[in-house]
Amino acid sequence: MFWLNIYNIMQKYKRFLSAVSASLPSVVIKRGERFSQHTSMGVGGRMALYAEVSSERDILSLIKICKEYSVPYFIIGNGTNIIASDKYHDILVIKVAIKSIKKIGNKIVCGAGVSLFSLNQFAIKHHLSGLEWSYGLPASVGGAVKMNAGSFAHEMKEVVSLVYFTDGIRIYYKHNKSLDFSYRHSFFSDKNFIILKVVFALKIEKNIDLLQNCLKFLEKRHLSQPYDKRSAGSIFKRPYNNYAPILIEKCDLKGMRIGGAEVSKKHCGFIVNLGGASAEDIFRLICKIKKTVSKKFDIMLEEEVILLK
């Protein structure tokens, strides 16, 4: 059955795949990959097609071909805040893997596919401060900027100077003040643009041990978060004037399990995959949490993660 499905996919996308092969020899399209292979939660069904693209030119060309052949696509970074259903996804998943990085004065210009860990390592090497709070976050630069990732009372909006992005036709840029940053939100949150490159404005600090500062934040994360288990980070956004983990704990939901998914005993803002969890287990657990909190506190929690059903 699997190989029959692969054959059907190849027939459906035959002209598209031929066009990509002819125009973009550097882009390899894989068939039958699973979301579980490309997300930190480790769940999710098969994708029709999957590609990792490492240059701006190739991304623009690939999107153009997608539009020409009416191939639906979905953009991912490190897959750290995506929970995809167990079903078959009839789409092309494009991982933005642009990993160029360079220093210009007190600024770092880096591709959207650079991990926050690599960005921090580069900043430490060049004595640039301002990102230490993000040390240990598993996101890519593009994903972190899109959702205005934050922790320990800091957010990406503090250090982002400029963002280059595309609609698949042209490359545009926006400065910080026009990026509409707010809590877990940016100009890109509800738009179909692809972040290509980000410019960070940092402070030159040659007399401070930046690595030690980074490690302090990492230690805080390890002490308070379930780093030893697969998760998608914080499941819910912070409700107005309250905190989702506190509400969840007050509902006696800490440690609650559905199948292989559990409300983390270490930090109940996280749902963890204990091993063998399905996306359906996680979706049901999210639904249970929302209904219970709503009934007890009349507060409807909103997901911070992307649920791809």
Phi and psi in degrees as GROMACS dihedral restraints (atoms count N, CA, C in turn):
[ dihedral_restraints ]
;  ai    aj    ak    al  type     phi  dphi    fc
    3     4     5     6     1   -58.8    20    10
    4     5     6     7     1   -48.1    20    10
    6     7     8     9     1   -70.4    20    10
    7     8     9    10     1   -28.2    20    10
    9    10    11    12     1   -65.9    20    10
   10    11    12    13     1   -42.3    20    10
   12    13    14    15     1   -62.1    20    10
   13    14    15    16     1   -43.0    20    10
   15    16    17    18     1   -60.6    20    10
   16    17    18    19     1   -41.6    20    10
   18    19    20    21     1   -62.2    20    10
   19    20    21    22     1   -43.8    20    10
   21    22    23    24     1   -63.8    20    10
   22    23    24    25     1   -38.9    20    10
   24    25    26    27     1   -62.3    20    10
   25    26    27    28     1   -45.3    20    10
   27    28    29    30     1   -61.2    20    10
   28    29    30    31     1   -39.5    20    10
   30    31    32    33     1   -67.5    20    10
   31    32    33    34     1   -42.5    20    10
   33    34    35    36     1   -63.0    20    10
   34    35    36    37     1   -41.0    20    10
   36    37    38    39     1  -104.3    20    10
   37    38    39    40     1    17.3    20    10
   39    40    41    42     1   -56.8    20    10
   40    41    42    43     1   -48.3    20    10
   42    43    44    45     1   -67.8    20    10
   43    44    45    46     1   -38.8    20    10
   45    46    47    48     1   -62.1    20    10
   46    47    48    49     1   -47.7    20    10
   48    49    50    51     1   -63.9    20    10
   49    50    51    52     1   -36.3    20    10
   51    52    53    54     1   -65.6    20    10
   52    53    54    55     1   -40.1    20    10
   54    55    56    57     1   -65.9    20    10
   55    56    57    58     1   -41.3    20    10
   57    58    59    60     1   -65.3    20    10
   58    59    60    61     1   -43.6    20    10
   60    61    62    63     1   -61.6    20    10
   61    62    63    64     1   -39.3    20    10
   63    64    65    66     1   -74.5    20    10
   64    65    66    67     1   -37.5    20    10
   66    67    68    69     1   -94.5    20    10
   67    68    69    70     1   -29.5    20    10
   69    70    71    72     1  -130.7    20    10
   70    71    72    73     1    71.8    20    10
   72    73    74    75     1   -62.7    20    10
   73    74    75    76     1   -20.2    20    10
   75    76    77    78     1   -82.0    20    10
   76    77    78    79     1   -11.4    20    10
   78    79    80    81     1   -98.7    20    10
   79    80    81    82     1   119.0    20    10
   81    82    83    84     1   -99.4    20    10
   82    83    84    85     1   121.0    20    10
   84    85    86    87     1   -94.7    20    10
   85    86    87    88     1   121.5    20    10
   87    88    89    90     1  -100.8    20    10
   88    89    90    91     1   151.3    20    10
   90    91    92    93     1  -116.7    20    10
   91    92    93    94     1   141.9    20    10
   93    94    95    96     1    77.2    20    10
   94    95    96    97     1    13.0    20    10
   96    97    98    99     1   -66.4    20    10
   97    98    99   100     1   154.9    20    10
   99   100   101   102     1  -108.2    20    10
  100   101   102   103     1   147.0    20    10
  102   103   104   105     1   -60.0    20    10
  103   104   105   106     1   -31.5    20    10
  105   106   107   108     1   -60.9    20    10
  106   107   108   109     1   -24.0    20    10
  108   109   110   111     1   -81.3    20    10
  109   110   111   112     1   -15.5    20    10
  111   112   113   114     1  -128.0    20    10
  112   113   114   115     1    17.0    20    10
  114   115   116   117     1  -131.7    20    10
  115   116   117   118     1   150.3    20    10
  117   118   119   120     1   -69.8    20    10
  118   119   120   121     1   -25.5    20    10
  120   121   122   123     1   -74.1    20    10
  121   122   123   124     1   -23.7    20    10
  123   124   125   126     1    74.3    20    10
  124   125   126   127     1    31.4    20    10
  126   127   128   129     1  -130.8    20    10
  127   128   129   130     1   165.8    20    10
  129   130   131   132     1   124.0    20    10
  130   131   132   133     1   144.6    20    10
  132   133   134   135     1   -82.2    20    10
  133   134   135   136     1  -172.1    20    10
  135   136   137   138     1   -72.4    20    10
  136   137   138   139     1   148.7    20    10
  138   139   140   141     1  -100.7    20    10
  139   140   141   142     1   150.6    20    10
  141   142   143   144     1   -63.4    20    10
  142   143   144   145     1   -49.7    20    10
  144   145   146   147     1  -143.0    20    10
  145   146   147   148     1   153.5    20    10
  147   148   149   150     1  -144.3    20    10
  148   149   150   151     1   138.0    20    10
  150   151   152   153     1  -145.5    20    10
  151   152   153   154     1   140.8    20    10
  153   154   155   156     1  -105.6    20    10
  154   155   156   157     1   126.5    20    10
  156   157   158   159     1  -121.1    20    10
  157   158   159   160     1   126.8    20    10
  159   160   161   162     1  -111.7    20    10
  160   161   162   163     1     8.3    20    10
  162   163   164   165     1  -139.2    20    10
  163   164   165   166     1   151.4    20    10
  165   166   167   168     1   -61.7    20    10
  166   167   168   169     1   -43.0    20    10
  168   169   170   171     1   -60.2    20    10
  169   170   171   172     1   -43.5    20    10
  171   172   173   174     1   -66.8    20    10
  172   173   174   175     1   -36.4    20    10
  174   175   176   177     1   -63.4    20    10
  175   176   177   178     1   -46.3    20    10
  177   178   179   180     1   -61.1    20    10
  178   179   180   181     1   -43.3    20    10
  180   181   182   183     1   -65.8    20    10
  181   182   183   184     1   -41.1    20    10
  183   184   185   186     1   -66.3    20    10
  184   185   186   187     1   -42.1    20    10
  186   187   188   189     1   -63.6    20    10
  187   188   189   190     1   -39.2    20    10
  189   190   191   192     1   -60.1    20    10
  190   191   192   193     1   -43.4    20    10
  192   193   194   195     1   -67.3    20    10
  193   194   195   196     1   -38.8    20    10
  195   196   197   198     1   -57.4    20    10
  196   197   198   199     1   -45.5    20    10
  198   199   200   201     1   -67.9    20    10
  199   200   201   202     1   -37.1    20    10
  201   202   203   204     1   -64.0    20    10
  202   203   204   205     1   -36.4    20    10
  204   205   206   207     1  -106.0    20    10
  205   206   207   208     1    12.8    20    10
  207   208   209   210     1    55.4    20    10
  208   209   210   211     1    42.9    20    10
  210   211   212   213     1   -95.7    20    10
  211   212   213   214     1   117.1    20    10
  213   214   215   216     1   -69.5    20    10
  214   215   216   217     1   142.5    20    10
  216   217   218   219     1  -134.9    20    10
  217   218   219   220     1   158.2    20    10
  219   220   221   222     1  -137.8    20    10
  220   221   222   223     1   131.3    20    10
  222   223   224   225     1   -96.3    20    10
  223   224   225   226     1   134.0    20    10
  225   226   227   228     1  -130.6    20    10
  226   227   228   229     1   161.4    20    10
  228   229   230   231     1  -109.5    20    10
  229   230   231   232     1  -109.2    20    10
  231   232   233   234     1   -85.5    20    10
  232   233   234   235     1    -3.5    20    10
  234   235   236   237     1    69.4    20    10
  235   236   237   238     1    29.4    20    10
  237   238   239   240     1   -88.9    20    10
  238   239   240   241     1   -11.3    20    10
  240   241   242   243     1  -128.8    20    10
  241   242   243   244     1    30.1    20    10
  243   244   245   246     1  -118.1    20    10
  244   245   246   247     1   130.8    20    10
  246   247   248   249     1  -121.7    20    10
  247   248   249   250     1   107.8    20    10
  249   250   251   252     1   -99.5    20    10
  250   251   252   253     1   143.8    20    10
  252   253   254   255     1   -64.7    20    10
  253   254   255   256     1   167.0    20    10
  255   256   257   258     1   -78.0    20    10
  256   257   258   259     1    -8.8    20    10
  258   259   260   261     1   -75.2    20    10
  259   260   261   262     1   173.6    20    10
  261   262   263   264     1   -76.1    20    10
  262   263   264   265     1   133.0    20    10
  264   265   266   267     1  -108.7    20    10
  265   266   267   268     1   110.7    20    10
  267   268   269   270     1   -84.3    20    10
  268   269   270   271     1    66.0    20    10
  270   271   272   273     1  -145.4    20    10
  271   272   273   274     1   164.6    20    10
  273   274   275   276     1   -96.0    20    10
  274   275   276   277     1   120.5    20    10
  276   277   278   279     1   -94.9    20    10
  277   278   279   280     1   124.2    20    10
  279   280   281   282     1  -112.0    20    10
  280   281   282   283     1   117.0    20    10
  282   283   284   285     1   -91.6    20    10
  283   284   285   286     1   121.8    20    10
  285   286   287   288     1   -77.9    20    10
  286   287   288   289     1   112.4    20    10
  288   289   290   291     1  -119.8    20    10
  289   290   291   292     1    35.0    20    10
  291   292   293   294     1   -76.0    20    10
  292   293   294   295     1   114.3    20    10
  294   295   296   297     1  -122.3    20    10
  295   296   297   298     1    23.8    20    10
  297   298   299   300     1   -68.7    20    10
  298   299   300   301     1   147.0    20    10
  300   301   302   303     1  -154.8    20    10
  301   302   303   304     1   134.2    20    10
  303   304   305   306     1  -152.5    20    10
  304   305   306   307     1   160.8    20    10
  306   307   308   309     1  -107.9    20    10
  307   308   309   310     1   135.3    20    10
  309   310   311   312     1  -132.6    20    10
  310   311   312   313     1   100.7    20    10
  312   313   314   315     1    63.2    20    10
  313   314   315   316     1  -122.6    20    10
  315   316   317   318     1   -96.3    20    10
  316   317   318   319     1    16.9    20    10
  318   319   320   321     1  -116.4    20    10
  319   320   321   322     1   149.5    20    10
  321   322   323   324     1  -116.8    20    10
  322   323   324   325     1   128.1    20    10
  324   325   326   327     1  -109.0    20    10
  325   326   327   328     1   117.3    20    10
  327   328   329   330     1  -140.3    20    10
  328   329   330   331     1   153.4    20    10
  330   331   332   333     1   -68.8    20    10
  331   332   333   334     1   155.0    20    10
  333   334   335   336     1   -65.4    20    10
  334   335   336   337     1   -19.7    20    10
  336   337   338   339     1   -87.2    20    10
  337   338   339   340     1    -2.1    20    10
  339   340   341   342     1   -68.7    20    10
  340   341   342   343     1   134.8    20    10
  342   343   344   345     1   -76.0    20    10
  343   344   345   346     1   154.0    20    10
  345   346   347   348     1   -63.3    20    10
  346   347   348   349     1   -30.4    20    10
  348   349   350   351     1   -63.2    20    10
  349   350   351   352     1   -47.7    20    10
  351   352   353   354     1   -65.4    20    10
  352   353   354   355     1   -37.6    20    10
  354   355   356   357     1   -61.7    20    10
  355   356   357   358     1   -44.4    20    10
  357   358   359   360     1   -63.9    20    10
  358   359   360   361     1   -41.9    20    10
  360   361   362   363     1   -60.3    20    10
  361   362   363   364     1   -41.0    20    10
  363   364   365   366     1   -66.2    20    10
  364   365   366   367     1   -42.3    20    10
  366   367   368   369     1   -63.9    20    10
  367   368   369   370     1   -41.9    20    10
  369   370   371   372     1   -60.8    20    10
  370   371   372   373     1   -46.1    20    10
  372   373   374   375     1   -58.3    20    10
  373   374   375   376     1   -33.5    20    10
  375   376   377   378     1  -104.8    20    10
  376   377   378   379     1    15.9    20    10
  378   379   380   381     1    59.2    20    10
  379   380   381   382     1    41.5    20    10
  381   382   383   384     1  -112.2    20    10
  382   383   384   385     1   125.7    20    10
  384   385   386   387     1  -110.6    20    10
  385   386   387   388     1   152.3    20    10
  387   388   389   390     1   137.0    20    10
  388   389   390   391     1   -13.5    20    10
  390   391   392   393     1  -110.2    20    10
  391   392   393   394     1    -0.5    20    10
  393   394   395   396     1   -55.3    20    10
  394   395   396   397     1   -35.6    20    10
  396   397   398   399     1   -60.7    20    10
  397   398   399   400     1   -23.1    20    10
  399   400   401   402     1   -90.2    20    10
  400   401   402   403     1     0.5    20    10
  402   403   404   405     1   -65.4    20    10
  403   404   405   406     1   121.1    20    10
  405   406   407   408     1   104.2    20    10
  406   407   408   409     1   -16.0    20    10
  408   409   410   411     1   -69.1    20    10
  409   410   411   412     1   131.9    20    10
  411   412   413   414     1   -84.1    20    10
  412   413   414   415     1     4.5    20    10
  414   415   416   417     1   -75.3    20    10
  415   416   417   418     1   163.2    20    10
  417   418   419   420     1   -87.2    20    10
  418   419   420   421     1   163.6    20    10
  420   421   422   423     1   -58.9    20    10
  421   422   423   424     1   -45.8    20    10
  423   424   425   426     1   -60.6    20    10
  424   425   426   427     1   -46.7    20    10
  426   427   428   429     1   -65.0    20    10
  427   428   429   430     1   -39.5    20    10
  429   430   431   432     1   -65.4    20    10
  430   431   432   433     1   -40.2    20    10
  432   433   434   435     1   -70.8    20    10
  433   434   435   436     1   -41.7    20    10
  435   436   437   438     1   -56.1    20    10
  436   437   438   439     1   -43.9    20    10
  438   439   440   441     1   -96.9    20    10
  439   440   441   442     1     5.7    20    10
  441   442   443   444     1    50.0    20    10
  442   443   444   445     1    57.3    20    10
  444   445   446   447     1   -56.9    20    10
  445   446   447   448     1   150.0    20    10
  447   448   449   450     1  -159.0    20    10
  448   449   450   451     1   164.3    20    10
  450   451   452   453     1  -170.6    20    10
  451   452   453   454     1   158.8    20    10
  453   454   455   456     1    51.2    20    10
  454   455   456   457     1    42.8    20    10
  456   457   458   459     1    67.0    20    10
  457   458   459   460     1    19.9    20    10
  459   460   461   462     1  -122.4    20    10
  460   461   462   463     1   157.1    20    10
  462   463   464   465     1  -141.9    20    10
  463   464   465   466     1   162.3    20    10
  465   466   467   468     1   -60.7    20    10
  466   467   468   469     1   -29.9    20    10
  468   469   470   471     1   -60.0    20    10
  469   470   471   472     1   -20.2    20    10
  471   472   473   474     1   -70.7    20    10
  472   473   474   475     1   -25.3    20    10
  474   475   476   477     1  -121.5    20    10
  475   476   477   478     1    -9.2    20    10
  477   478   479   480     1   -80.5    20    10
  478   479   480   481     1   125.6    20    10
  480   481   482   483     1  -100.2    20    10
  481   482   483   484     1   -42.2    20    10
  483   484   485   486     1  -153.2    20    10
  484   485   486   487     1   143.0    20    10
  486   487   488   489     1  -130.0    20    10
  487   488   489   490     1   129.7    20    10
  489   490   491   492     1  -100.1    20    10
  490   491   492   493     1   136.2    20    10
  492   493   494   495     1  -150.5    20    10
  493   494   495   496     1   170.5    20    10
  495   496   497   498     1  -141.5    20    10
  496   497   498   499     1   155.6    20    10
  498   499   500   501     1  -104.0    20    10
  499   500   501   502     1     8.5    20    10
  501   502   503   504     1    93.1    20    10
  502   503   504   505     1    -4.2    20    10
  504   505   506   507     1  -115.8    20    10
  505   506   507   508     1   -50.4    20    10
  507   508   509   510     1  -130.7    20    10
  508   509   510   511     1   164.2    20    10
  510   511   512   513     1  -103.2    20    10
  511   512   513   514     1   131.6    20    10
  513   514   515   516     1  -120.1    20    10
  514   515   516   517     1   171.5    20    10
  516   517   518   519     1  -144.8    20    10
  517   518   519   520     1   153.6    20    10
  519   520   521   522     1  -138.1    20    10
  520   521   522   523     1   141.6    20    10
  522   523   524   525     1   -84.2    20    10
  523   524   525   526     1   164.8    20    10
  525   526   527   528     1   -49.0    20    10
  526   527   528   529     1   -47.8    20    10
  528   529   530   531     1   -65.3    20    10
  529   530   531   532     1   -20.4    20    10
  531   532   533   534     1  -104.1    20    10
  532   533   534   535     1    12.9    20    10
  534   535   536   537     1   -92.9    20    10
  535   536   537   538     1     1.3    20    10
  537   538   539   540     1    54.0    20    10
  538   539   540   541     1    42.0    20    10
  540   541   542   543     1   -69.8    20    10
  541   542   543   544     1   135.5    20    10
  543   544   545   546     1  -152.7    20    10
  544   545   546   547     1  -172.6    20    10
  546   547   548   549     1   -58.9    20    10
  547   548   549   550     1   115.7    20    10
  549   550   551   552     1    52.2    20    10
  550   551   552   553     1    38.6    20    10
  552   553   554   555     1  -150.8    20    10
  553   554   555   556     1   147.8    20    10
  555   556   557   558     1  -148.6    20    10
  556   557   558   559     1   177.7    20    10
  558   559   560   561     1   -52.5    20    10
  559   560   561   562     1   -29.2    20    10
  561   562   563   564     1   -88.4    20    10
  562   563   564   565     1    -9.1    20    10
  564   565   566   567     1   -58.6    20    10
  565   566   567   568     1   -41.3    20    10
  567   568   569   570     1  -120.0    20    10
  568   569   570   571     1    28.9    20    10
  570   571   572   573     1  -128.0    20    10
  571   572   573   574     1   154.0    20    10
  573   574   575   576     1   -93.8    20    10
  574   575   576   577     1    47.4    20    10
  576   577   578   579     1   -98.4    20    10
  577   578   579   580     1   156.0    20    10
  579   580   581   582     1  -113.8    20    10
  580   581   582   583     1   120.1    20    10
  582   583   584   585     1   -73.3    20    10
  583   584   585   586     1   129.8    20    10
  585   586   587   588     1  -107.0    20    10
  586   587   588   589     1   -42.3    20    10
  588   589   590   591     1  -152.2    20    10
  589   590   591   592     1   144.6    20    10
  591   592   593   594     1  -129.6    20    10
  592   593   594   595     1   138.7    20    10
  594   595   596   597     1  -108.2    20    10
  595   596   597   598     1   123.4    20    10
  597   598   599   600     1  -104.9    20    10
  598   599   600   601     1   133.0    20    10
  600   601   602   603     1  -102.3    20    10
  601   602   603   604     1   116.4    20    10
  603   604   605   606     1  -123.6    20    10
  604   605   606   607     1   178.6    20    10
  606   607   608   609     1  -108.3    20    10
  607   608   609   610     1   135.5    20    10
  609   610   611   612     1   -77.2    20    10
  610   611   612   613     1   121.0    20    10
  612   613   614   615     1  -134.1    20    10
  613   614   615   616     1    94.0    20    10
  615   616   617   618     1   -90.0    20    10
  616   617   618   619     1   -10.2    20    10
  618   619   620   621     1  -107.9    20    10
  619   620   621   622     1    12.5    20    10
  621   622   623   624     1  -121.4    20    10
  622   623   624   625     1   138.7    20    10
  624   625   626   627     1   -81.2    20    10
  625   626   627   628     1    91.1    20    10
  627   628   629   630     1   -66.2    20    10
  628   629   630   631     1   -35.0    20    10
  630   631   632   633     1   -61.6    20    10
  631   632   633   634     1   -43.8    20    10
  633   634   635   636     1   -63.4    20    10
  634   635   636   637     1   -38.4    20    10
  636   637   638   639     1   -63.7    20    10
  637   638   639   640     1   -40.9    20    10
  639   640   641   642     1   -62.0    20    10
  640   641   642   643     1   -44.3    20    10
  642   643   644   645     1   -65.2    20    10
  643   644   645   646     1   -30.3    20    10
  645   646   647   648     1   -64.5    20    10
  646   647   648   649     1   -42.7    20    10
  648   649   650   651     1   -66.9    20    10
  649   650   651   652     1   -38.4    20    10
  651   652   653   654     1   -63.4    20    10
  652   653   654   655     1   -41.1    20    10
  654   655   656   657     1   -62.3    20    10
  655   656   657   658     1   -41.3    20    10
  657   658   659   660     1   -59.8    20    10
  658   659   660   661     1   -40.5    20    10
  660   661   662   663     1   -64.9    20    10
  661   662   663   664     1   -44.9    20    10
  663   664   665   666     1   -64.8    20    10
  664   665   666   667     1   -32.1    20    10
  666   667   668   669     1   -75.4    20    10
  667   668   669   670     1   -29.2    20    10
  669   670   671   672     1  -111.1    20    10
  670   671   672   673     1   -13.2    20    10
  672   673   674   675     1  -123.1    20    10
  673   674   675   676     1   154.1    20    10
  675   676   677   678     1   -80.1    20    10
  676   677   678   679     1    70.3    20    10
  678   679   680   681     1   -67.7    20    10
  679   680   681   682     1   -18.5    20    10
  681   682   683   684     1   -87.0    20    10
  682   683   684   685     1     0.6    20    10
  684   685   686   687     1  -130.1    20    10
  685   686   687   688     1   156.2    20    10
  687   688   689   690     1   -73.8    20    10
  688   689   690   691     1   134.8    20    10
  690   691   692   693     1  -155.3    20    10
  691   692   693   694     1   177.7    20    10
  693   694   695   696     1  -114.9    20    10
  694   695   696   697     1    25.2    20    10
  696   697   698   699     1    77.0    20    10
  697   698   699   700     1  -157.9    20    10
  699   700   701   702     1   -63.4    20    10
  700   701   702   703     1   127.3    20    10
  702   703   704   705     1   -77.4    20    10
  703   704   705   706     1   -38.4    20    10
  705   706   707   708     1  -117.2    20    10
  706   707   708   709     1   149.0    20    10
  708   709   710   711     1   -71.9    20    10
  709   710   711   712     1   162.7    20    10
  711   712   713   714     1   -76.3    20    10
  712   713   714   715     1   120.8    20    10
  714   715   716   717     1   -67.7    20    10
  715   716   717   718     1   158.7    20    10
  717   718   719   720     1   -56.8    20    10
  718   719   720   721     1   124.9    20    10
  720   721   722   723     1    60.5    20    10
  721   722   723   724     1    29.6    20    10
  723   724   725   726     1  -158.0    20    10
  724   725   726   727     1  -177.2    20    10
  726   727   728   729     1  -135.8    20    10
  727   728   729   730     1   128.7    20    10
  729   730   731   732     1   -57.1    20    10
  730   731   732   733     1   -46.4    20    10
  732   733   734   735     1   -60.0    20    10
  733   734   735   736     1   -35.7    20    10
  735   736   737   738     1   -66.1    20    10
  736   737   738   739     1   -43.7    20    10
  738   739   740   741     1   -63.2    20    10
  739   740   741   742     1   -42.0    20    10
  741   742   743   744     1   -64.5    20    10
  742   743   744   745     1   -42.6    20    10
  744   745   746   747     1   -66.6    20    10
  745   746   747   748     1   -38.4    20    10
  747   748   749   750     1   -66.4    20    10
  748   749   750   751     1   -19.9    20    10
  750   751   752   753     1   -89.0    20    10
  751   752   753   754     1     7.7    20    10
  753   754   755   756     1    58.3    20    10
  754   755   756   757     1    39.1    20    10
  756   757   758   759     1  -100.8    20    10
  757   758   759   760     1    -5.9    20    10
  759   760   761   762     1   -59.3    20    10
  760   761   762   763     1   128.1    20    10
  762   763   764   765     1    85.2    20    10
  763   764   765   766     1    -1.0    20    10
  765   766   767   768     1   -65.9    20    10
  766   767   768   769     1   138.9    20    10
  768   769   770   771     1  -122.7    20    10
  769   770   771   772     1   143.3    20    10
  771   772   773   774     1  -132.4    20    10
  772   773   774   775     1   113.7    20    10
  774   775   776   777     1    58.9    20    10
  775   776   777   778     1  -127.7    20    10
  777   778   779   780     1   -92.9    20    10
  778   779   780   781     1     9.0    20    10
  780   781   782   783     1  -104.6    20    10
  781   782   783   784     1   140.6    20    10
  783   784   785   786     1  -139.9    20    10
  784   785   786   787     1   141.7    20    10
  786   787   788   789     1   -71.4    20    10
  787   788   789   790     1   117.8    20    10
  789   790   791   792     1   -54.9    20    10
  790   791   792   793     1   134.2    20    10
  792   793   794   795     1   -73.5    20    10
  793   794   795   796     1   -20.9    20    10
  795   796   797   798     1   -86.3    20    10
  796   797   798   799     1   -37.2    20    10
  798   799   800   801     1  -151.9    20    10
  799   800   801   802     1   104.2    20    10
  801   802   803   804     1   -79.4    20    10
  802   803   804   805     1    11.2    20    10
  804   805   806   807     1   -82.6    20    10
  805   806   807   808     1    -7.7    20    10
  807   808   809   810     1  -108.4    20    10
  808   809   810   811     1   144.1    20    10
  810   811   812   813     1  -109.0    20    10
  811   812   813   814     1   130.5    20    10
  813   814   815   816     1  -114.1    20    10
  814   815   816   817     1   150.0    20    10
  816   817   818   819     1   -92.4    20    10
  817   818   819   820     1   108.9    20    10
  819   820   821   822     1   -76.5    20    10
  820   821   822   823     1    -7.2    20    10
  822   823   824   825     1   121.0    20    10
  823   824   825   826     1   116.5    20    10
  825   826   827   828     1    83.0    20    10
  826   827   828   829     1     9.2    20    10
  828   829   830   831     1   -66.7    20    10
  829   830   831   832     1   147.8    20    10
  831   832   833   834     1  -102.4    20    10
  832   833   834   835     1   162.6    20    10
  834   835   836   837     1   -62.1    20    10
  835   836   837   838     1   -35.7    20    10
  837   838   839   840     1   -62.0    20    10
  838   839   840   841     1   -38.6    20    10
  840   841   842   843     1   -56.6    20    10
  841   842   843   844     1   -45.5    20    10
  843   844   845   846     1   -69.6    20    10
  844   845   846   847     1   -43.4    20    10
  846   847   848   849     1   -60.1    20    10
  847   848   849   850     1   -42.2    20    10
  849   850   851   852     1   -65.1    20    10
  850   851   852   853     1   -38.8    20    10
  852   853   854   855     1   -67.9    20    10
  853   854   855   856     1   -41.0    20    10
  855   856   857   858     1   -59.8    20    10
  856   857   858   859     1   -45.4    20    10
  858   859   860   861     1   -61.3    20    10
  859   860   861   862     1   -42.7    20    10
  861   862   863   864     1   -61.7    20    10
  862   863   864   865     1   -44.6    20    10
  864   865   866   867     1   -61.2    20    10
  865   866   867   868     1   -48.0    20    10
  867   868   869   870     1   -62.0    20    10
  868   869   870   871     1   -44.0    20    10
  870   871   872   873     1   -65.4    20    10
  871   872   873   874     1   -41.4    20    10
  873   874   875   876     1   -67.5    20    10
  874   875   876   877     1   -45.6    20    10
  876   877   878   879     1   -65.1    20    10
  877   878   879   880     1   -41.0    20    10
  879   880   881   882     1   -62.7    20    10
  880   881   882   883     1   -41.7    20    10
  882   883   884   885     1   -67.1    20    10
  883   884   885   886     1   -39.5    20    10
  885   886   887   888     1   -82.8    20    10
  886   887   888   889     1   -37.4    20    10
  888   889   890   891     1  -118.3    20    10
  889   890   891   892     1    -2.5    20    10
  891   892   893   894     1    57.0    20    10
  892   893   894   895     1    38.8    20    10
  894   895   896   897     1  -125.0    20    10
  895   896   897   898     1   124.8    20    10
  897   898   899   900     1   -96.7    20    10
  898   899   900   901     1   111.1    20    10
  900   901   902   903     1   -68.8    20    10
  901   902   903   904     1   145.8    20    10
  903   904   905   906     1  -115.3    20    10
  904   905   906   907     1   133.7    20    10
  906   907   908   909     1   -66.2    20    10
  907   908   909   910     1   138.4    20    10
  909   910   911   912     1   -89.4    20    10
  910   911   912   913     1   -28.9    20    10
  912   913   914   915     1   -81.1    20    10
  913   914   915   916     1   162.6    20    10
  915   916   917   918     1   -94.3    20    10
  916   917   918   919     1   121.9    20    10
  918   919   920   921     1   -99.0    20    10
  919   920   921   922     1   113.6    20    10
  921   922   923   924     1  -104.7    20    10
  922   923   924   925     1    98.5    20    10
